[in-house]
Amino acid sequence: MAEQIRRSRDLFGAEHPEVRLPQELASSVPAAEAAAADADAAGAATPQSREALEAVVSDNLKDSGAWAALAEVLLAEGQAVQAYACARTGYHRGLDALRGNGWRGTGPVPWDHVPNQGVLRAIGALVQTARALGEDDEVVRCLNLLHDCDPAAAPALGLDSSAS
């Protein structure tokens, strides 16, 4: 039986302490700037153009939010495979940051704590790119991870959790 999308936290995750990444791990590409880069992906070079995002990523390979923003721009450009690779890299960098700060694979990672947003955006970018490539199992798995972290994250990222 295929995994089903959950709309709330995993019951086991509720027993774990909330993880709040330190301020120094906040993405250098805030969520609002990432949205602007995504909206302008086809336009002229902006402060968060594809080239600028590539430079940000190469300067800090651990910045999961920058990887997520780059994935979103690549997806908007029709480069789904490259976008998936960037989203997956951001996802893994984000999980490394969470684990390094006490997360054990489950439990709350609040969206409203800005340093957590890069990680959650990377998970969301993986949902988007997996969806574009028809990788439905990964879409469900990543949506469930977002819901486990914070049920507010998927709606904040504009992700429709009812469809895979």
C-alpha positions in Angstrom: 0.0 0.0 0.0 1.3 3.4 -1.0 2.0 6.0 1.7 -0.8 8.5 2.2 -0.5 12.2 2.7 -0.9 13.2 6.3 -2.3 16.7 7.1 -0.8 16.9 10.6 2.3 15.9 12.5 3.2 12.3 13.0 2.1 11.3 16.5 5.6 10.1 17.3 7.1 13.5 16.3 5.0 15.4 18.9 7.2 13.9 21.7 10.4 15.4 20.3 11.6 18.9 21.2 11.2 21.7 18.8 14.3 22.4 16.6 15.2 26.0 16.0 18.3 26.4 13.9 20.7 29.1 15.0 20.6 32.5 13.3 23.9 32.0 11.5 22.2 29.1 9.6 19.5 31.4 8.2 19.5 31.4 4.4 21.2 34.3 2.6 18.2 34.1 0.2 15.1 35.0 2.4 11.8 33.5 1.3 10.5 36.8 0.0 13.5 37.2 -2.3 13.2 33.6 -3.5 9.6 34.3 -4.5 10.7 37.4 -6.4 13.5 35.4 -8.2 11.0 32.7 -9.1 8.5 35.3 -10.5 11.3 36.9 -12.5 13.0 33.7 -13.7 12.5 34.4 -17.3 13.4 38.1 -17.1 16.7 40.0 -17.1 19.3 39.6 -14.4 18.1 40.6 -11.0 19.8 40.4 -7.6 18.4 36.9 -7.4 18.7 35.8 -11.0 19.9 32.3 -11.8 23.5 33.5 -12.2 23.3 35.3 -8.8 21.8 32.3 -7.1 24.5 30.1 -8.6 27.1 32.4 -7.1 25.4 32.4 -3.7 25.3 28.6 -3.7 28.9 28.3 -4.8 29.9 30.7 -1.9 28.0 28.7 0.7 27.2 25.1 -0.3 25.4 24.5 3.0 22.7 27.2 2.3 19.7 25.0 1.8 17.5 28.0 1.1 19.7 29.2 -1.8 19.6 25.7 -3.2 15.8 25.8 -3.0 15.7 29.2 -4.7 18.0 28.0 -7.5 15.8 24.8 -7.9 12.7 27.0 -8.3 14.3 29.2 -10.9 15.5 26.2 -12.9 12.1 24.6 -12.7 10.5 27.9 -14.0 13.1 27.7 -16.9 11.9 24.2 -17.8 15.1 22.5 -16.4 13.3 20.0 -14.2 16.2 17.5 -13.9 18.7 20.2 -12.9 16.1 21.7 -10.6 15.5 18.3 -8.9 19.3 17.9 -8.4 19.5 21.3 -6.7 16.4 20.7 -4.6 17.8 17.3 -3.5 21.1 18.9 -2.6 19.3 21.6 -0.5 17.2 19.0 1.1 20.3 17.0 2.2 22.2 20.1 3.4 19.1 21.1 5.4 18.7 17.7 7.0 22.4 17.8 7.9 21.8 21.2 9.6 18.8 19.9 11.5 20.6 16.8 12.7 23.6 18.9 13.7 21.2 20.9 15.9 19.5 18.0 17.7 16.8 16.9 15.3 16.5 13.1 15.1 14.5 12.6 12.0 11.1 13.6 13.5 9.6 16.4 15.5 8.7 20.1 15.2 10.7 22.4 13.0 8.6 25.6 13.1 8.2 27.5 9.9 7.8 30.9 11.7 11.5 30.6 12.9 13.3 32.2 10.0 16.5 30.2 10.1 14.4 27.0 9.7 12.8 28.3 6.5 15.7 27.4 4.2 15.4 23.8 5.1 11.7 23.8 4.8 11.9 25.6 1.4 14.3 22.9 0.2 11.9 20.2 1.1 9.2 22.2 -0.7 11.4 22.6 -3.7 11.8 18.8 -3.7 8.0 18.4 -3.7 7.7 20.7 -6.7 10.5 19.2 -8.7 9.5 15.6 -7.9 5.9 16.5 -9.0 7.2 17.9 -12.3 9.1 14.7 -12.9 6.2 12.4 -11.9 7.9 11.0 -8.8 4.7 10.7 -6.8 6.1 8.6 -4.0 8.7 11.3 -3.3 6.0 14.0 -3.4 4.0 12.2 -0.7 7.0 11.5 1.4 8.3 15.1 1.3 4.8 16.5 2.0 4.5 14.3 5.0 7.9 15.4 6.2 6.8 19.1 5.8 3.6 18.3 7.8 5.7 16.5 10.5 8.0 19.5 10.7 5.2 22.1 10.8 1.7 21.8 9.3 1.9 25.5 8.4 4.9 25.0 6.1 3.2 23.5 3.0 0.5 26.2 2.8 3.2 28.9 3.4 5.1 27.5 0.5 2.0 27.4 -1.7 1.9 23.6 -1.9 -1.4 21.9 -2.4 -1.0 18.8 -0.2 -4.2 17.2 -1.5 -2.7 16.3 -4.9 0.4 14.2 -5.6 
